[in-house]
């Protein structure tokens, strides 16, 4: 007897979830746990792909961008971070605004998006960052400056004895166009206490992003998974992001970041499998019904796994990048950068149509 497609999801215990998805209904936390616990990750991926196709068809987006990490000196000392150095420690660095500009000028293509993040340096005041943004705005007036995580914004506010809103307003006046979304890690307090006890709390991270949205600054959002958190912690993180988006409507893209174990001080008993990475990306697409885009971040996934993610609910392949330090010091073995031709070939290679975009997902 031939089994029809609907029986496949019913046999996997997902028949009612499939019905909700086809009706455009929001999934509950219980639905999310059932997706995480489903014995067949391909079933979860197939459901996510239905949503991805409904939203974006067979398009897969990419951007001509340039990553800049301006310093690795940081006061937070997160347990998972292989990038951080203490002030005065060998290997620590700080780029001047002119050195940042030199790197930008050396980019193979003029970037449409400049992605700038770094450590929370104890000695860099807000004037450094305002000068940096104005320098870049003058040289590349058409590029979107997607800069500084909420953790950095909170750090600037502490150094300057200002509110985070005042910091955002000053940076926006200097040219800030968007926040990149890093620093969220996992929202669960017990996990956060173990992996990043000095970093901004989940409530602070969410408040800064919602504050940015209120000022008209769009942001991305992230989740670092596959370390000491549980699936329930991942689901809680997704639900809190979904609730935040309901309130402020400013998240453009969600970026699931698999934890890289090679150079970490964290002891991981059960490292992520490739299928668990893909399952988490798929569940993210299904639970985040109000965030339009899911990124397959090839830098940390690796190119082949990022291609697979385009079949598990992701619709964005990030971009050219050119140079990235944080993920690579954590153990990423991907290329430092990709050309436009390489990105388009990889997207076509998994049956999708490459679409160049800007930072806000306007098609070029």
C-alpha positions as CSV (number, residue, x, y, z in Angstrom):
1,X,0.0,0.0,0.0
2,X,1.4,3.4,-1.0
3,X,1.8,5.8,2.0
4,X,0.8,9.4,1.1
5,X,2.8,12.4,2.4
6,X,0.3,13.3,5.2
7,X,0.7,9.8,6.7
8,X,4.5,10.4,7.0
9,X,4.0,13.3,9.3
10,X,1.2,11.6,11.2
11,X,3.4,8.5,11.7
12,X,6.1,10.7,13.1
13,X,3.7,12.2,15.6
14,X,3.6,15.5,13.7
15,X,0.2,15.3,12.0
16,X,-1.4,18.1,14.0
17,X,1.7,20.3,13.8
18,X,1.6,19.9,10.0
19,X,-2.0,21.0,10.0
20,X,-1.2,24.1,12.1
21,X,1.6,25.0,9.7
22,X,-0.6,24.6,6.7
23,X,-3.2,26.8,8.3
24,X,-0.7,29.4,9.2
25,X,-1.2,29.0,13.0
26,X,1.4,29.7,15.6
27,X,3.1,26.7,17.2
28,X,3.1,26.3,20.9
29,X,6.0,25.6,23.2
30,X,4.8,22.0,23.5
31,X,4.8,21.8,19.7
32,X,8.4,23.0,19.7
33,X,9.5,20.3,22.1
34,X,7.8,17.6,20.0
35,X,9.7,18.9,17.0
36,X,13.0,18.7,18.9
37,X,12.2,15.2,20.2
38,X,10.9,13.8,16.9
39,X,12.9,10.7,16.0
40,X,13.1,11.7,12.3
41,X,14.9,15.1,11.8
42,X,14.0,14.9,8.1
43,X,10.4,15.2,8.9
44,X,11.1,18.4,10.9
45,X,13.2,19.7,8.1
46,X,10.5,19.0,5.5
47,X,8.0,21.0,7.6
48,X,10.5,23.9,7.9
49,X,11.1,23.8,4.2
50,X,7.3,24.2,3.5
51,X,7.3,27.4,5.6
52,X,10.6,28.6,3.9
53,X,9.1,28.0,0.5
54,X,5.9,29.7,1.3
55,X,7.8,32.8,2.5
56,X,10.6,33.0,-0.1
57,X,10.0,30.4,-2.8
58,X,13.3,29.0,-4.0
59,X,15.2,32.2,-3.5
60,X,18.4,32.1,-1.4
61,X,19.8,35.5,-0.5
62,X,23.4,36.7,-0.1
63,X,25.1,40.1,0.4
64,X,28.4,41.6,-0.6
65,X,29.6,42.4,2.8
66,X,32.8,42.9,4.8
67,X,33.4,41.8,8.4
68,X,35.7,43.9,10.6
69,X,36.7,42.9,14.2
70,X,38.2,46.1,15.7
71,X,39.6,44.6,18.9
72,X,39.9,41.3,20.7
73,X,40.6,42.9,24.1
74,X,37.5,42.3,26.3
75,X,36.5,42.5,29.9
76,X,33.9,39.8,29.8
77,X,36.1,36.7,29.6
78,X,33.3,34.3,28.4
79,X,34.1,30.6,29.0
80,X,33.3,29.7,25.4
81,X,35.3,32.5,23.7
82,X,38.6,31.7,22.0
83,X,38.9,35.2,20.6
84,X,39.2,37.3,23.8
85,X,42.5,38.7,25.2
86,X,43.1,40.7,28.3
87,X,44.5,44.2,28.1
88,X,48.3,43.8,27.7
89,X,48.2,40.1,26.9
90,X,50.2,38.9,23.9
91,X,48.1,38.8,20.8
92,X,45.8,41.6,21.8
93,X,45.1,44.3,19.2
94,X,43.0,47.4,18.6
95,X,42.5,48.8,15.1
96,X,42.4,52.5,14.6
97,X,39.7,54.0,12.4
98,X,42.3,54.5,9.6
99,X,43.3,50.8,9.9
100,X,39.7,49.8,9.6
101,X,39.3,52.0,6.5
102,X,42.5,50.4,5.0
103,X,40.9,47.0,5.3
104,X,37.6,48.2,3.8
105,X,39.5,49.7,0.9
106,X,41.2,46.4,0.3
107,X,37.9,44.5,-0.1
108,X,37.5,42.8,-3.5
109,X,34.1,44.5,-4.1
110,X,32.7,47.7,-2.5
111,X,30.6,46.2,0.4
112,X,26.9,47.0,0.6
113,X,27.0,46.0,4.3
114,X,29.9,46.6,6.8
115,X,29.6,44.3,9.8
116,X,31.7,45.5,12.8
117,X,31.9,43.9,16.2
118,X,34.6,43.4,18.7
119,X,35.5,42.9,22.4
120,X,34.3,45.1,25.2
121,X,37.6,47.1,25.5
122,X,37.9,48.9,28.8
123,X,39.6,51.9,27.3
124,X,37.7,52.7,24.1
125,X,35.3,55.6,24.6
126,X,32.3,56.4,22.5
127,X,34.2,59.0,20.6
128,X,36.3,56.2,19.0
129,X,33.2,54.5,17.7
130,X,31.6,57.8,16.5
131,X,34.9,58.6,14.6
132,X,34.9,55.1,13.1
133,X,31.4,55.4,11.9
134,X,31.8,58.9,10.4
135,X,35.0,57.8,8.7
136,X,33.2,54.9,7.1
137,X,30.1,56.9,6.2
138,X,32.2,59.5,4.4
139,X,34.1,56.8,2.4
140,X,31.1,54.5,1.6
141,X,27.9,56.5,1.9
142,X,25.8,53.8,0.3
143,X,26.9,51.0,2.6
144,X,24.8,50.0,5.6
145,X,26.9,50.1,8.8
146,X,25.7,47.1,10.8
147,X,27.8,47.5,13.9
148,X,28.1,46.6,17.6
149,X,26.2,43.9,19.6
150,X,23.8,44.8,22.4
151,X,26.6,43.7,24.8
152,X,28.9,46.3,23.3
153,X,26.1,49.0,23.5
154,X,25.7,48.2,27.2
155,X,29.5,48.4,27.7
156,X,29.7,51.8,26.0
157,X,26.9,53.1,28.2
158,X,28.7,51.9,31.4
159,X,32.0,53.5,30.3
160,X,30.3,56.8,29.5
161,X,27.8,56.8,32.3
162,X,25.0,57.2,29.8
163,X,21.8,55.3,29.1
164,X,21.8,52.7,26.3
165,X,19.2,54.8,24.5
166,X,21.6,57.8,24.5
167,X,24.4,55.6,23.2
168,X,22.2,54.3,20.4
169,X,21.1,57.9,19.5
170,X,24.7,59.1,19.3
171,X,25.8,56.2,17.2
172,X,22.8,56.5,14.9
173,X,23.7,60.2,14.4
174,X,27.3,59.1,13.4
175,X,26.0,56.6,10.8
176,X,24.9,53.4,12.6
177,X,22.3,51.7,10.4
178,X,21.7,48.3,12.1
179,X,22.7,46.1,15.0
180,X,24.1,42.7,14.0
181,X,22.5,40.5,16.8
182,X,25.4,38.8,18.5
183,X,25.8,38.4,22.2
184,X,22.5,36.7,22.8
185,X,24.1,33.3,23.4
186,X,21.5,31.4,25.3
187,X,18.9,33.3,27.4
188,X,18.6,30.7,30.2
189,X,20.0,32.3,33.4
190,X,21.7,29.2,34.7
191,X,23.4,28.5,31.4
192,X,24.4,32.2,31.1
193,X,25.9,32.1,34.6
194,X,28.1,29.2,33.5
195,X,29.3,30.4,30.1
196,X,29.2,34.2,30.2
197,X,28.6,35.5,33.8
198,X,30.0,39.0,33.2
199,X,28.0,39.6,30.0
200,X,24.8,41.5,29.8
201,X,21.8,39.5,31.0
202,X,19.1,38.2,28.6
203,X,16.7,40.9,29.8
204,X,19.3,43.6,29.1
205,X,20.0,42.2,25.6
206,X,16.3,42.1,24.7
207,X,15.7,45.6,26.1
208,X,18.5,47.1,24.0
209,X,17.2,45.5,20.8
210,X,13.7,46.7,21.5
211,X,15.0,50.1,22.3
212,X,16.9,50.1,19.0
213,X,13.7,49.1,17.2
214,X,11.8,52.0,18.8
215,X,14.5,54.3,17.4
216,X,14.0,52.9,13.9
217,X,17.1,50.8,14.0
218,X,16.6,47.3,12.6
219,X,18.5,44.4,14.2
220,X,19.3,40.7,13.7
221,X,19.2,38.2,16.5
222,X,21.2,35.1,17.3
223,X,21.4,31.9,19.4
224,X,24.6,30.1,20.3
225,X,23.7,26.4,20.7
226,X,25.4,23.0,21.2
227,X,27.4,23.7,24.4
228,X,25.9,23.1,27.9
229,X,22.3,24.1,27.1
230,X,19.4,21.7,26.8
231,X,16.8,21.6,23.9
232,X,14.4,23.2,26.4
233,X,16.8,26.1,26.8
234,X,17.0,26.5,23.0
235,X,13.2,26.5,22.7
236,X,12.9,29.0,25.6
237,X,15.4,31.3,23.7
238,X,13.3,31.0,20.5
239,X,10.0,31.8,22.3
240,X,11.6,34.9,24.0
241,X,12.8,36.2,20.6
242,X,9.3,35.6,19.2
243,X,7.7,37.5,22.0
244,X,10.2,40.3,21.6
245,X,9.4,40.5,17.9
246,X,5.7,40.7,18.8
247,X,6.4,43.7,20.9
248,X,8.8,45.7,18.7
249,X,8.8,44.3,15.1
250,X,12.4,45.1,14.4
251,X,14.2,41.8,13.9
252,X,15.1,41.2,10.3
253,X,17.0,37.8,10.5
254,X,17.7,35.1,13.0
255,X,21.2,33.5,12.9
256,X,21.6,30.1,14.6
257,X,25.2,29.7,15.6
258,X,26.6,26.2,16.3
259,X,29.1,26.2,19.1
260,X,32.6,25.3,17.9
261,X,34.5,23.2,20.5
262,X,38.1,23.1,19.2
263,X,39.6,26.0,21.2
264,X,37.1,26.4,24.0
265,X,37.6,26.1,27.7
266,X,34.2,24.6,28.0
267,X,34.1,20.8,28.4
268,X,31.4,19.4,26.1
269,X,30.2,15.9,26.8
270,X,28.1,15.5,23.6
271,X,29.2,17.7,20.7
272,X,26.6,18.7,18.1
273,X,26.0,16.3,15.3
274,X,25.3,17.6,11.8
275,X,21.7,16.5,12.0
276,X,21.1,18.2,15.3
277,X,22.4,21.4,13.8
278,X,20.0,21.1,10.9
279,X,17.1,20.1,13.3
280,X,17.7,23.3,15.3
281,X,17.7,25.4,12.2
282,X,14.4,23.8,11.1
283,X,12.8,24.3,14.5
284,X,13.9,27.9,14.5
285,X,12.1,28.5,11.2
286,X,9.0,26.8,12.5
287,X,8.9,28.6,15.8
288,X,9.9,32.1,14.7
289,X,6.9,32.8,12.6
290,X,7.3,36.5,12.9
291,X,11.0,36.8,11.9
292,X,11.2,36.8,8.1
293,X,14.6,35.3,7.5
294,X,16.8,32.5,8.8
295,X,20.5,32.6,8.0
296,X,22.7,29.7,7.2
297,X,25.9,31.3,8.4
298,X,28.5,29.4,6.3
299,X,31.4,30.7,8.4
300,X,30.5,28.6,11.4
301,X,28.4,25.9,9.8
302,X,30.9,25.3,7.0
303,X,29.8,25.7,3.4
304,X,28.4,22.2,2.8
305,X,26.3,22.3,6.0
306,X,25.1,25.7,5.1
307,X,24.0,24.4,1.7
308,X,22.1,21.6,3.6
309,X,20.5,24.3,5.8
310,X,18.9,25.8,2.8
311,X,16.8,22.6,2.7
312,X,16.0,22.8,6.4
313,X,14.3,26.2,6.5
314,X,17.1,28.7,6.0
315,X,16.9,31.2,3.2
316,X,20.0,33.4,3.6
317,X,23.6,32.4,2.9
318,X,25.2,35.5,4.5
319,X,27.8,37.0,2.2
320,X,31.4,37.5,1.0
321,X,32.7,38.3,4.5
322,X,36.3,38.6,3.3
323,X,37.9,38.3,6.8
324,X,36.4,36.9,10.0
325,X,38.3,36.3,13.3
326,X,35.9,35.3,16.1
327,X,34.5,32.1,14.5
328,X,37.9,31.1,13.1
329,X,39.7,31.4,16.3
330,X,37.0,29.2,17.9
331,X,37.9,26.5,15.4
332,X,36.0,27.3,12.2
333,X,37.8,25.7,9.2
334,X,35.7,27.5,6.5
335,X,37.3,30.0,4.1
336,X,37.9,33.5,5.3
337,X,35.8,34.9,2.4
338,X,33.9,33.9,-0.7
339,X,33.4,35.6,-4.0
340,X,30.1,36.5,-5.4
341,X,30.6,33.8,-8.1
342,X,31.3,31.2,-5.4
343,X,28.3,32.1,-3.4
344,X,26.0,32.0,-6.4
345,X,27.4,28.6,-7.5
346,X,26.9,27.1,-4.1
347,X,23.4,28.4,-3.9
348,X,22.5,27.0,-7.4
349,X,24.2,23.8,-6.5
350,X,21.5,23.0,-4.0
351,X,18.6,23.9,-6.3
352,X,18.0,27.5,-5.1
353,X,18.0,30.8,-7.0
354,X,20.7,33.2,-5.8
355,X,19.4,36.7,-5.0
356,X,21.8,39.5,-4.1
357,X,20.4,41.7,-1.3
358,X,21.3,44.6,0.9
359,X,21.4,44.6,4.7
360,X,17.7,45.0,4.9
361,X,16.9,42.2,2.4
362,X,16.0,44.6,-0.4
363,X,16.8,42.7,-3.6
364,X,19.5,44.2,-5.7
